[in-house]
């Protein structure tokens, strides 16, 4: 691997982290006071199906008034719409209504926590990906680093069929094991095992570890605070069972830290393994 290729890997990761943050911020603005701030082009595209839906509702309401009682639940399923976004908004309107009753469309929904939670998850995924790609890059430049106390069966060696394939197989196993470590342990591994100089402040690393714990409950516990989360983070600002709210400020902090760590790792590897003292 050449330095220019590794620079591209780093640039892609930095852009992806920034892109996740920008997308969440823009979406949160557009979806505030939903659906009043949707782009004009989207609203124009939705006008025809919404007019058709209005006529559909008028017909159903007339039948309800004639027959008496309330309209049946899951009414949105009876209206077919070819425009996916409009169809989903109509479905959302039905789910946000009061027990399926026909009332005016009221969207008392805050999209921001969902958007910033998604931003947090994808930001850390991009950081994970860059750390793994960085280890792959080092192994491609210095295959001797794969000389570890590991064993491989003759069968797997023969299945590799070539030296390059064997190195790739060993590298992927190494990267897989590396990926299971915490972010602190991964950075420590790069320092101790690879001799890379990293200058990530301890408080920044602690904040990132906290973000990973938030990610865990978002992905595995529906965003609700677990006992394990409280034990690991020692937080006193959230309660067991409560839903953790991810804010714009929190994701901004995590995005900044992920970018800084990625840059630190890139610079450390470029200087040690690509002999690039002028790396940014």
N, C-alpha and C positions, 0 to 999 in steps of 0.2 A: 504494500500500500504506500502511495506517495502522500506527502504532506497535503497537497491540494485536495486529495480525496478525503482525507480526514477533516480538513477545513470545511468541506461541503457537508459532512456528517454533522459537525458542530453547528454550522449555519442553519441547516434544516431543523435541528432541535430547537435552536434559539427562536427561529421564526414560528415553529409550531407552538411553543410556549406562549409567545406574544399573541399569536393568532387566537388561541383559546381564550385569552384574557379579553382581547378586543371583541371577539364574537359575543362573549357573555355580557360585556358592557353595552354594546349596541343593541343586543336582543332585549336586555332589561329596560332600555329606554323605549324601544319600540313596543314592548308589551306592557308598559305602564299604562294604567287606565284602559286596559284592553277592552274592545278592539279599536279604540279611537285613534291610536297613533300608528296604525299599520300604514305601510307605504301606499301612495296613491295608485301605483300600478297594480298592487295586490287588491286594493279595494275595488278598482274598476273591473278586474277579472272576476271578482266575487259578486258583483251587482246582480247579474242575471240569475245565478242560482239562488241568491238570497231573495230576490223578488218571487221566484218560483216557490221557495219555501214559505214566504209570507202568504201566498195564495193557498198553499197546502194547509197551513195553520188555520187560515180563515175558514176553510171548508170543514176541518175537524172541529173547530170551536162551535161552528153553526150546528154541527151534529150533536155536540155535547149539550148545547143550549136547548135543542129540540128534544133530545132524549132525557135530559136531566142527568145529574151526577157529575162525575169527574172523568177526564180523559184517561185512558189506560196509560200505564207507565211504559217506558222504553219507546216513546212515540217517535223519537228521531230515527229509529230503524226503519220506519215506513216511508221515509223520504229519501229518495236516491239522488245523489249528486255526483257528477263526474269529476268536478274539481276537488282534488284531494284536500287542499287546505280548507276550503269552504266546508266540505263534508266533516272534517275533524272539528272545526269550530262549531258547527251545528250540533255535533255529538257532545262537545264540551258544554254547550249551552244546556242540553238536556240533562247532563250529569250534574251541572252546577245549580239546576233548578231545585225547587222544594218538593221532594218526594215525587218527582215526575209530573207535577201539576203544570198546567199551562199558565205561565205568568210571563211578564215581559222578560226579555233577556237581561239578566243581572249577573255580571261577572265580578264577583267579589273574590278574585283569585290573585294572589301575589306570585308572579312567576320568578321573581328575583332569587329567592333561596334555591329553587331548583336549578336555575341557570348557573349560579355561582358554585353550587355543589358539583354540577357537571364540569365546570371549569376546573375546579380543584382536582377532580379525579383525572381528567385528561392531562392537566399540567404535570402531575406526578407520574403519569404513564409516560409522558415524553421524557421526563428526567430519567426514569428507569431505563427507557430505551436507549438514551444517549450513554448512560453508564455501561450498559451491556455492549453497545457498539464500540465504545472506547476500549474495553477489554479485548474485544475481537481484533481491533486495530493493532493493539500492542502484540497480541499473539501472532499476527501475520508478519509483523516486523521482526519480532524476536521469538521464534518458535521454541527456543530453548527454555523459555519460561514455563512451558508445559511439562517440564521434567519435575513431576511431583510424585509423591508416594502413592500413586494410583495403579491399579492393575486392569488389564483388559484381556479377554479371552482370545485365543487364536482365531476362533470363528469370526469375531468382530474385526480382527485385523485383516483377515482374508477377505471379508465382505467389503472392506474399504477399497480394495483393488488397486489403490495407488497411494504414493506417499502424500500427495496433496489432499486426497480424500481422507486419509488417516489423520492428518493434521487438522482438517476441518472438523472431523468427528470429535477429536480430543478437545478442540477449542469450544465446540458447542456444549460439551459436557461441563467444561470449566465455567463457561458463561452461565449455564443453567444453575449450577451450584451457587455461583456468585449472586445471581438474581434473588435467591431466597433470603439473603442477609438483609438486615436493616440498613438504611442509608448510612448510618454512622459506621456500621461494620464494613460496608462496601468501601467507603472512603478510607477507613483505617487499613483495609486490605490493600488498596492501591498504594498507600504509604509504605506499609511494612513489606509486602511481598514484591511489589514492583519498584519500590524506591522512588515514587513520585512525590515531589514536593507540593503539598497542598496547604493553603492558608485560609481555610474556612473557619471563621470565628466560632467559638463554642456555643455562644448564644444563638447564632444563626442555625447551627446544626440542631440545637434543641428545638427551635421553632419548626424546622423541617420535620423532625421526628414527631412533633405534635400534629403536624398536618397529615402525616401518614396514618396516625391513629384515627384522625377524623375521617380519612379516606376509608379506613377499615369499617367503621360503623355505617358510613354511607353505602358501601357496597354490600356488606354482610348483615347489617342490622336495621335496614330501612331508615338509616339516619338517626336512630334513637340511641341515647347514651346507655352503654352497657357497664356492668361492674368492672369488666376487664379494662374498658376505656378509662374509667375513673382511677383504677389502680395504676395503670401505665402512665397516665398524664398528670396525676395528682391535682387535677383541676377541682376548684371549689365553686366555679361560676356556673356549673351545669348540674342538673340532678338526674339521678338514675331513672331511665325510662322516658325522659323528655327528648323531644326532637331537637337535634343540634342545628342551629341556623347558621348557614355559611353566608357571610356578608361580602360586599364588594371590597371593603378594606382588607378583609382576611385573604381573599383570593389575590389581591394586589400584592400583599406581603409574600404570599407563597410563590407567586409568579416571579417576583423579584429574586427571592432566595434560590429558586430552581435555576434561574438564568445565571446567577452568580456562581453557583456550584458547578454548573455546566462549563462556564468559562474557566474556572479554576482548574478543573480536570483537563480541559482542552489544553490550556497553557502548560500545565505540568507534564502532560504526555508529549506535547510537541517539543518541549525543550529537552526532555530526557531521551525520547526514542526517535525523534525526527531531527534532532540536533538543530533546533530552531530557536536561538536565543532572542530573536526579534519578534516572536509570536506575541500577539496583543494580549 
